[in-house]
Structure formats: C-alpha cells, structure tokens
Amino acid sequence: MSNKPVFYTVSELSARGMDNIPSEMISNTHLIYSSPAALAFNSPGAEGFGVKRAGLAIPDSVMLIVAPGCCGRNTSLISSMPQYRNRFFYLMMDETDIVTGRHLKKIPKAVEEVCSSLEKKPSVVMICITCVDALLGTDMERVCRKAEERVNLPVRPCYMYALTREGRKPPMVHVRQSLYSLLKPSRKKGNVVNLLGFFAHLEDDCELYDLLHSIGVKTIHELSRCRDYEEYLTMSQANFNLVLHPEARFAASDFEKRLNIPSIELTRLYQIDKIQNQYRALCSALGVSWDDTKYREEAENAVRSFYEKHGSLTFAVGECMNGDAFELSLALLRYGFQVSEIYGTITAENFIYLKKIAELSGNTRVYSNLEPTMLYYDCSETTADVTIGKDAGYYHAGCPNLPWNRDIQPYGYKGLTQLFRELEEVLS
C-alpha cells in the first residue's frame, strides 16, 4: 500500500469516463478504511439515520435486534436518546446460534415477551438482523410471519447487512421499503401528497410546503411528522408521491404497484437555476403553475452577500453532509468560489457533475473516504479556507467547518439560503 493518499483530479476522472473509474474509487475492490464518513456510513449504530434509527420511523414501533454482542452493542448510544427509550430490545446470539441457526426458533417467543413487557401495545415490531443471518441464508419473512401469529400485530424485517451495501438493494433502500409495507389500499384524495426519502422532515420554512399549498394541496405527509400510527396509515390516501432521495425509489415503486399511487422524483440541488428548472418541470408534470420568485431571490441574495463579504474562498467539500458532494462543489464553483478537494463516492448519477467541474476547475482533487491510503492524508498539501461536511472537517482539523449534517433536512432555495447563512456564522 502506498504511503501517499490516492487521489485523482476531476480532469483525469472525466477523461477516463464512467466505465473506467479507478479501482481506488470503488469500495468493493479493496479493504475499507473507516474514515469519519465510513463510520457513519457503515455502522448502523453510528450517528445519523442508520438502519436501526430508520427502522423505528413508524410511530409507536419497537425493534428487536437479533445479533451477536459485537453487533448489538453499538446501539447503546442511540437507546440512550429520550425518544428511543423502551424501543430497543435485544436477542443475543451465541456461538451455537451462529453455527446451528437455533436462534430463529427463539425470535417469535422473544417478540411475544417484548410486547407483553410494554404498557402500551406497539404498532409494529421491527426485527433487525445482521450479516450473520445473511450468511446463514435466513428466510426472515417466514420468521416474521411466525412472530405475527403469536402477537397478532405486524412484524417486519430490518436488514443490517453491510454485505449488501454494493448490491441492488442496500440496507438503507430495503428499510425504506419495509417502513411503507404496512400501508393498505384506500380511497385517494386529490389534495394529499406524500414526501418520501428522508427519515426526518424538511426544514419547517422550506418553500416546497408553501408552493404545494399554493396549487391546492391540503395535506403533506412525511413519515417523521406522523403523530401516531393512525396518521401513518393515511399516507395511503395520497394522490401522488414526491421522491426526494434516490434510496426511496423501491419504496415508491411499491406504492405504485400495491397502492396505485404514482410518484415524481426530485433531486436536492444547490444550483439556483437547476432548482428553478426542476420546479418548472414539476409544475409541467402536474399541469399547474406557481410563483417561486421570492424564494429564488432570497437565495440569490444570500449567495451574493456572502461572496461580496468574503470573496473567492477555497472550499474542501465532503460527502458526510446533506447533499451530493459533487453537485454542491459544482454550485460553489459556479458562484465564483474555489474547490480544492472533494471527498466522495463516484456514481453514475453524480458523474455528470464531475464532468462539469472539470470544465471549471480541472485540478480539483477527488479522494475516496473508504480508500485505505487515506490513513496518510496530509492537509498541508492543499489549501482550504472553509470545509463543508464532517469528513472534510476531520481532514482539515484547523479549518472553519460547517458539518451540514443535521437530521432535519435542508431542501430547495431555502436549503441554499440556510447553507450560506450558516457558513457566515462559521466564519464569523
């Protein structure tokens, strides 16, 4: 292994093309280095919405974690949070369980014990299992049906399989699908919309709420805003879904097949003109029109004021934040700033941003957070005035940093406005 961190310039990556991405940039071709982003990405017990927190997004739900001690212990931090008190339970596996699979017979009884121990009957029991059961080939759907027979309430699987991270349906995609699997067909209401994709809701002042209300939408459902299980069930009344995160595509597909609710996918963007174009496309698809001028002008003013005060600052942008590292970097470059480094995972969806970055800043370096040579990263080799993302803040420890990774989600013009307001606070 080299004692220098591996990086490629955006010009080099753009020239190679999507079909020739270097192996160092592809995590399943080498050992994985647990950088800050990797810890948050791989460990479902880490901060943010990993599999375990996500699995409890349904109101009044509880979770039974079936795992060896080493896999279960990283939930202790989450279970100490007030909102998760008495919601996590454990069925620990020993060596015999792992070898023989005898723990599978214990699960239905454990579910029954969990439900009987609670003062209030849960709405659903999520059973979280680990890579051990992936290797055993456990039919968790069958186990859940057995558990349902004992407790007479929904029991759903929740897969904490790091082994499937590179597959067609990674853990965070599957958990989104499970969360909506309890919804039943019901009569549609033309003025109801679901927002799918995030486990926490959008910022309260996000313009998307006002714009949807302006075209006659009365009720906007988000899973995290549902006050109880009954309100969660009314999500099946929606006229259409807005998919705000690509990992919710499978869930949206289920909505269409099972509940006959179509969906429109939107992307979180930080380029003002692209936000505007996306809203126009949405209006065209819905056959409506709205006026987003005041929100757009507010965002433009926030960017302009920041630039006039601080000039062409140099940013280092990480992926451990609420946005696409490449799209945000492109936005910053287009606003007149510099981007010296990007820490990110290259996919087909963000490669288009990388190609455009190459036209504006060909020497910008791209690092993979998961590449083992990042052990030798030295921030003195590049310049950064401010960093965005927890990972970028780790690599440039002495530099002003905006983590930009709260649970509550920024979106649209308001998200961009808030980004530059918080950058101002960091620098001041």
TISE-897264 format. One record per residue: x, y, z of N, C-alpha, C in turn; residue in one letter. Coordinates in steps of 0.2 Angstrom, whole numbers, plus 5000, padded with zeros to 4 digits. Layout:
% residues N
XYZXYZXYZA;...
This chain:
% residues 428
500449945000500050005000500450065000M;500350114996500650174995500650215002S;501150255004501150295010500950365008N;500650375002500350435000499550424998K;499150475000498450464999498250464992P;497950414989497750414982497250464980V;497350504975496850554973496850554965F;496350584962496350594955496050664954Y;496350704949496050764948495350754944T;494950804944494250794941494450784933V;494950824931495050814924495250744922S;495650714926495850644925495250594925E;494850604930494250564931493750574925L;493650634923493250654917493450624911S;494150624910494450594904494350514904A;494450484909494350414910493650394908R;493150434910492450414909492150364914G;491450364914491150324920491250254919M;491450224914491650154913492350134915D;492750184917493450174918493650204925N;493250204930493350234936493950194940I;494450224942494950194945494750144951P;495050094952494850044957494850074964S;495350124965495450154972494750194974E;494350214969493750244970493150204971M;493250134970492750094971492850054977I;492350054982492550024988492549954989S;492149914984492149844984492749814981N;493249854979493849824976494449824980T;494349844987494949844991494649844999H;495149845003494949845010494649915011L;494249925016493949985018494250025024I;494450085023494650125028494150165032Y;494050155038493550185042493650255044S;493650295039493650375040493050395043S;492950455045492350485048491750465044P;491750475038491150465034491050385033A;491550345033491450275033491150255040A;491350275045491050265052490250275052L;490050335049489350355049489050315044A;489350295038489050255033488950185034F;489450155037489450085038489150055044N;489250095050488950075056488250095057S;487850055057487150075058486950095065P;487450095070487450125076487750195077G;487950215071488350275072487850335071A;488050395072487550455072487250455065E;486750495065486350505059485850445058G;485550435053484950385052485350325049F;485550275053485750215051485150165051G;485250105049484650055049484250055055V;484650065061484250055067483750115069K;484050175068483550235069483050235064R;483250225058482750225052482250175053A;482350115056481850065057481350085062G;481450135066480950155071480650215069L;480650235062480250295060479550285061A;479250225060478550225061478350235068I;477850285069477650295076477450235080P;477650235087477450185092477750115090D;478250115086478550055084479150035089S;479349975089479949955093480349905089V;480949895091481449855087481749795092M;481749735089482149685092482749675088L;483349685091483949675087484249605089I;484249565084484549495084485249495082V;485749485086486449495084486849475089A;487549455087488049445092488149505096P;488449505102488649555106488949615103G;489449595098489849645095489449695090C;488949665087488549705083487949745086C;487749715092487249745096487449805100G;488049805102488249855107488349925105R;488349935098488450005095487750035095N;487250005098486550035098486550075105T;486950065110486950095116486850165116S;487250205112487150275111486550295109L;486250265104485550285102485050265107I;485050215110484550195115484550235121S;485050275122485150325127484750395126S;484550405119484150465117483450455120M;483150515123482550505126481950475121P;482050495115481450475110481550405109Q;482050365111482150295109482150255116Y;481950285121481850245127481350195127R;481450135129481050075129480750055122N;481250075117481050055110481550005107R;482149995110482649945108482649885112F;482649825110482649765114483149715110F;483449675114484049635111483849555112Y;484049515107484149445107484849425105L;485249415110485949405109486049335106M;486449325101486649265098487349245101M;487349175103488049145105488349105099D;488849075100489249035095488748975092E;488448945097487948895094487448915090T;487148975092486649005087486949015080D;487549045080487849065074487948995069I;488148945073488348885069487748845067V;487248845071486648805070486048835068T;485948905069485348945067484848935072G;484948905078484448895083484048955085R;484349015085484049075087483449095083H;483349065077482749085073482149055077L;482149005081481548975084481449025090K;481949055093481849095099481549165097K;481549185091481349255089480649265090I;480149225088479449235089479249245097P;479649195101479449205108479749265111K;480349285108480649355111480149415109A;479949405103479449465101478849465106V;478549405107478049405112478249435119E;478849415121479049445128479149515127E;479349545122479449615121478749655122V;478249625118477649655118477249655125C;477349595128477049585134477349635140S;477949655139478349695144478149765144S;477849785138477649855137476949875140L;476949935143476249955145475749975139E;476049995134475650015128475849965122K;475449935119475549885113475849925108K;476449905105476749935099476349935093P;476449975088476149975082476449925077S;477049915078477449865074478049845077V;478249785076478949765079479449755073V;479949795073480449785068480949735070M;481149685066481649635068482349655064I;482849675068483449695065483949635065C;484149615059484649565059485249585055I;485849545056486449565054486749525049T;487349535047487749495042487749425043C;487649405050487649335052487149295048V;486549325049485949295045485949295038D;486349345035486449355028486849295026A;487349275030487749215028487449155029L;486949155034486549085035486049075030L;485849135026485349125022484649125025G;484549165030483949165034483349185030T;482749155030482149175027481849215033D;481949285033481749325038480949335038M;480749335031480049355030479649295034E;479849235033479549175036479549185044R;480149205047480149215054479649265056V;479649315053479149375055478449355055C;478249305050477549285050477449245056R;477949205058477849165064477749205070K;478149265070478049305076477449345076A;477149355070476549395069475949355072E;476049285071475449235074475449235081E;476049255085476049255092475749315095R;475849375092475749435095475149475091V;474949445086474349475082474449555081N;475049575078475249635076475749635071L;475849685067476349675061477049665064P;477449625061478149615062478549615055V;479049665055479349675049480149665049R;480449635044481149635044481549695043P;482149705046482549765045483249735044C;483549745039484149705037484749755038Y;485249735043485849775044486449735041M;486349735034486849695031487349735027Y;487949745030488449785027488649745020A;488549685020488749645014488349665008L;487849695009487349705003487449785001T;487949815004488049885003488149904995R;488449864992488549874985488049834980E;487549804983487049774979486549814976G;486049774973485449814970485049844976R;484949814982484549844987484949844993K;485349894994485749905000485249915006P;485549905013485149915019484749975019P;484950035017484550095018484050095013M;484050065007483550055002483050015005V;483249955007482749905010482349935016H;482649965020482249985026481750035024V;481850085019481350125017480750085014R;480950035011480349995008479949965014Q;480349935019479949905024479549955028S;479750015029479350065033478650075030L;478550075023477950085020477550025018Y;477849965020477549905018476849895022S;476749925027476149915031475549955028L;475649995024475050035021474649995017L;473950005018473449965014473150015009K;472849985003472550024998471950065002P;471850125000471250165002471050214997S;470450244998470250294993470650354993R;470850374987471350434986470950494987K;471350544989471150614990471650654985K;471350694981471650734976472150794980G;472050804986472350864989472850834994N;473150774994473550744998474250724995V;474750734997475450724994475850695000V;476250644998476750615002477450635000N;477950655005478650665003479050605006L;479350575001479750515003480450525002L;480850495006481550495005481950505011G;481750555016482150565022481850535028F;482250525033481950495039481750555044F;481950615043481750675046481450715041A;481050765044480650805039481150865036H;480850895032481150955029481151015034L;481651065033481551125037480851155037E;480651175043479951205043479851255038D;480351295036480251355032480351345025D;480451275023480651255016480051285012C;480251315006479751335002479251284998E;479551224998479151174995478451164998L;478351175005477751175008477251225005Y;477551285005477151345003476951334995D;477351314991477251304984476751254983L;476751194987476251144986475551164988L;475551204994474951234996474651284991H;475051314988474851364983474451334977S;474551274976474251244970473651194972I;473451204979472851164981472951104985G;473651094987473751034991473651054998V;473251015001472951025008473450995013K;473550925012473950885017474550865014T;475150875017475850855015476050805020I;476050745019476350695023477050675023H;477350675029478050655030478050605035E;478450545035478450495040478550525047L;479050565047479350585054478850635057S;478350665053477850715056477250675058R;477150615056476550575058476550575066C;476050595069475950595076475850525079R;475450485075475350415078475250375072D;475150305074475050255069474450265064Y;473950295067473350305063473550355057E;473850405059474050455054474550435049E;474950385051475450355046475050315041Y;474550285043474150245039473750285033L;473650345035473350395030473750415024T;474450395024474850405019474650375012M;474250315013473950285008473450315004S;473250375006472650415003472950464998Q;473650464998473950524994473850514986A;473750574983473650574976474250554972N;474850574975475550564972476050574977F;476650544975477250554980477750594977N;478150634981478750664978479250624982L;479750604977480350564980480950604980V;481150624986481650674987482350644988L;482450574988483050544989483050474985H;483550464981483550404976483450344980P;483650334987483650274990482850254992E;482450304990481750284991481350264985A;481750254979481450234973481050164974R;481350114977481050054978480350064982F;480450104987479850114991479250144986A;479450194982479050224978478750174973A;479150134970478850084966478350034969S;478450024975477949984979477350024980D;477350084981476750124982476350124975F;476750124970476350124963476050054962E;476450004963476149934962475549914967K;475649924973475249904978474649954979R;474750014979474350064981474050114976L;474350104970474150144964474250214965N;474850234968475050304969475650314965I;475650354960476250374956476650424960P;477250424957477750464960478150514955S;478450564957478850604954479550614958I;480050604955480750614958481050684958E;481250714963481550774963482250764966L;482750804965483450804967483550864972T;483950844977484150904981484750934978R;484651004976485151044972485351104976L;485951124974486151194977486351244972Y;486251224965486251274960485651304959Q;485651374959484951404959484551394953I;484951404947484551394941484251324940D;484651274943484451204942483851194947K;483851224953483251214957482651244954I;482751304950482151334947481951294941Q;482351264937482151224932481751154934N;482051134940481651074942480951084945Q;480851144948480251164950479751174944Y;480051204939479651214932479451144929R;479951094929479751034927479250994931A;479251004937478750984942478051014940L;478051074940477351114938477151084931C;477551074926477351054920477050984920S;477350934924477150874925476450874929A;476350914933475650924937475150964933L;475350994928474851044925474651104929G;475151134932475051184937475551244936V;475451294939476051344939476051374946S;476651404948476751434954477251484954W;477251534958477751584958478251574964D;478951564962479451544967479951604967D;479751664964480251724963480551744970T;480151754975480351774982480851734985K;480751664984481251614987481851614983Y;481851624976482451624972482851684974R;482551744974482851804975483251804982E;482851774987483151764994483851724993E;483851674990484451634989484951664985A;484751704980485251734976485551794980E;485251824984485451874989485951854994N;485751794997486251755002486851744999A;486851714993487551694989487951764988V;487551814985487951874983488251904989R;487851914995488051945001488751915003S;488651845003489251805006489851815002F;489751814995490351824991490651894991Y;490251944992490452014992490852024999E;490651995004491052005010491651965011K;491651905008492251855009492651845003H;492451864997492751854991492851774989G;493251764984493351694981493651644986S;493351624991493651574996493751504993L;494151474996494351404993493951354998T;493551304996493251254999493551184999F;493451145004493551075003492851045005A;492651005001491950985002491950905003V;491550885008491550815010490850785008G;490750715009490150685007489750675013E;490050685019489650675026489250735027C;488750745023488350805024487750805020M;487250845021486650845017486650875010N;486950835006486950854999487450804995G;487450814989487950774984488550814984D;489150784986489750824986489950854980A;489850824974490050844968489550904965F;488850894967488450944965488551004968E;488651004975488751064979489451094977L;489951054975490551084973490451124966S;490051094962489951124956489551194957L;489151194962488751254963489251304966A;489651294970490151334973490551364968L;490851324963491251354958490851394953L;490251384952489851424948489651494951R;489651494958489551554961490251594962Y;490751574959491351614959491851594965G;491751534969492251514974492651464971F;493151444975493651384973493551324977Q;493651264974493551204977494251164976V;494651154981495251124981495151044981S;494751024985494650954986493950924987E;493750864985493150834986493250764988I;492950754994492950684997492250654995Y;492250604991491650574989491650514985G;491050474984491050414981490750434974T;491050414969490850424962490350374959I;489750394957489250354955488950384948T;488550344944488350364938487950424938A;487550434944487150494945487550564946E;488150554949488450624950489050624946N;489150584941489750584937489650644932F;489050664930488850714926489150784929I;489050794936489350844939490050854939Y;490450794939491150794939491350814932L;491050794927491250824920491150894920K;490650924923490650994923491151034927K;491251004933491851034937492451034933I;492550984929493250984926493351044921A;492751064918492751124914492951184918E;492751194924492851254928493551244933L;493651184935494251184940494551114939S;494851104934495151034932495651004937G;495951044941496451024946496151004952N;495551014953495250994960495350924961T;495550904967495750834969495150804971R;495050734969494550694972494850634976V;494650634982494850574986494250534988Y;494350464989493850424992493950414999S;493450425003493450415010493650345012N;493450295008493550225010494150195008L;494650235005495250215002495750205008E;496050145009496550145015497150195015P;497350215009497850265009497750335012T;497050345014496850405017497150405024M;497450355027497750355033498350405033L;498650415027499250455026499050525024Y;498350545024498150615021498550665025Y;498750715022499150775025498850835022D;498450875026498050935024498550985021C;499250985023499651035021499851035014S;499650985010499750985003499251024999E;498751045002498251084998497951145003T;497651185000497351245003496651245004T;496351265010495651265011495551325016A;495051375014494851425019494251405023D;493851355021493251335024493051265022V;492851225026492651155024491851145025T;491551095021490851085022490851005023I;490550985028490450905029490950885035G;490650835039491050815044491750785042K;491750745037492350715035492850775033D;492650825029493150875027493350915033A;492950915038493150955044493750915048G;493650845047494150795050494850805047Y;494850805040495450805037495750875037Y;495450935038495650995039495551025046H;495850995051495651005058495651075060A;496151115058496151185060495851235056G;495351205051495051255047494351265049C;494051325048493251335049492851275046P;492451245049492051195046491251195048N;490851185043490151185043489951105042L;489751075047489650995046489050985042P;488551025042487951025037487650955037W;487550925043487350855043486750845048N;486350895050485850885055485350835052R;484950805057484350765055483850805050D;483650865053483150895049483450925042I;483150915037483450915030483350985027Q;483851015024483851075020483551055013P;483251095010483051075003482851144999Y;482951144993482751194988483151264989G;482751314988483051384988483251394996Y;482751375000482851385007483451355010K;483551295007484151255009484851295008G;484851315002485451354999485451415003L;484951455005484951515009485251495016T;485051445019485251425025485951405025Q;486151375020486851355019487351415020L;487251465016487651525016487551565023F;486951565026486951595032487351555038R;487351495037487751455042488551465041E;488651465034489351475033489651545035L;489151595035489351655038489451655045E;489051615049489151605056489751575058E;489951525054490551485055491151535054V;491151575049491751615048491751675052L;491251695055491251755060491251735067S;
